[in-house]
Structures are given as structure tokens and as C-alpha cells.
């Protein structure tokens, strides 16, 4: 199984959303720590909605490296 950033980037690419997602990720980079805290606060609501994907989304928001991996994966997906 591929890592979460790569699989998310591939899903966005298939839907033609790689470029808009890349722009949104760059625009929201300063808010990433706040979004991570909001994810923890809203976890009782988000866990049932996202299921197993909740942990992957939370990791994406909590760690700079995972966030950067998603951006790099979107760049790679855009060039395919």
C-alpha cells in the first residue's frame, strides 16, 4: 500500500484537482498548525465521518514533512 500523501495526490490527479489542491495547500500553510489543533478538537465528529482516513489526515496536518510530501507528490502527479 502506498503512503497516504502519494495516494491522496494520485486521487486528486485522477479527478483533475492536483493544481487547485497545490494552490490551496500553499495558501493554507501558515494555518496548518491551527488546522491540526482544530482536527483534534473536532475529532469526535471527524472520526465517524472520515473513518480510517482520520489518522492520515491528522498526520498530514500535524507534521511538516508529511505536508511537504503531499505537495511534492502533487507536483510529481501534475507532471505525469
C-alpha positions as CSV (number, residue, x, y, z in Angstrom):
1,X,0.0,0.0,0.0
2,X,1.3,3.4,-0.9
3,X,1.8,6.1,1.7
4,X,-1.1,8.5,2.4
5,X,0.4,11.6,0.6
6,X,1.1,9.7,-2.6
7,X,-2.3,8.0,-2.7
8,X,-4.1,11.3,-2.0
9,X,-2.1,13.1,-4.7
10,X,-2.9,10.4,-7.2
11,X,-6.6,10.6,-6.3
12,X,-6.6,14.4,-6.8
13,X,-4.7,14.0,-10.1
14,X,-7.3,11.5,-11.4
15,X,-10.0,14.0,-10.6
16,X,-8.1,16.9,-12.2
17,X,-7.7,18.7,-8.9
18,X,-3.9,18.5,-8.5
19,X,-3.3,22.1,-9.4
20,X,-6.1,23.6,-7.2
21,X,-5.1,21.4,-4.3
22,X,-1.5,22.5,-4.7
23,X,-2.6,26.2,-4.6
24,X,-4.8,25.6,-1.5
25,X,-2.0,23.8,0.3
26,X,0.4,26.6,-0.3
27,X,-2.2,29.2,0.7
28,X,-3.1,27.5,3.9
29,X,0.5,26.5,5.0
30,X,0.5,29.2,7.8
31,X,-2.8,27.9,9.1
32,X,-1.6,24.2,9.2
33,X,-0.8,24.2,13.0
34,X,-4.2,25.7,13.7
35,X,-6.0,23.2,11.5
36,X,-4.2,20.4,13.3
37,X,-5.5,21.6,16.6
38,X,-9.0,22.0,15.2
39,X,-8.8,18.4,13.9
40,X,-8.1,17.2,17.5
41,X,-10.8,19.4,18.9
42,X,-13.4,18.1,16.3
43,X,-12.2,14.5,16.4
44,X,-15.4,13.2,18.0
45,X,-17.2,14.4,14.8
46,X,-14.4,13.8,12.3
47,X,-13.6,10.2,13.3
48,X,-17.0,8.8,12.3
49,X,-17.1,10.9,9.1
50,X,-13.6,10.0,7.9
51,X,-13.2,6.6,9.4
52,X,-9.7,5.1,8.9
53,X,-8.7,8.2,6.9
54,X,-8.9,10.4,10.0
55,X,-5.4,9.4,11.2
56,X,-3.9,10.0,7.8
57,X,-5.5,13.5,7.6
58,X,-4.4,14.3,11.1
59,X,-0.8,13.2,10.4
60,X,-0.8,15.4,7.3
61,X,-1.8,18.4,9.3
62,X,0.5,17.7,12.3
63,X,3.8,17.1,10.6
64,X,5.6,19.5,8.2
65,X,7.3,16.6,6.4
66,X,4.0,14.8,5.6
67,X,2.6,18.1,4.4
68,X,5.6,18.7,2.2
69,X,5.4,15.1,0.9
70,X,1.9,15.8,-0.3
71,X,2.9,19.0,-2.1
72,X,5.8,17.2,-3.8
73,X,3.5,14.3,-4.7
74,X,1.1,16.8,-6.3
75,X,3.9,18.3,-8.2
76,X,5.0,14.9,-9.5
77,X,1.4,13.9,-10.3
78,X,1.0,17.2,-12.2
79,X,4.0,16.4,-14.4
80,X,2.8,13.0,-15.5
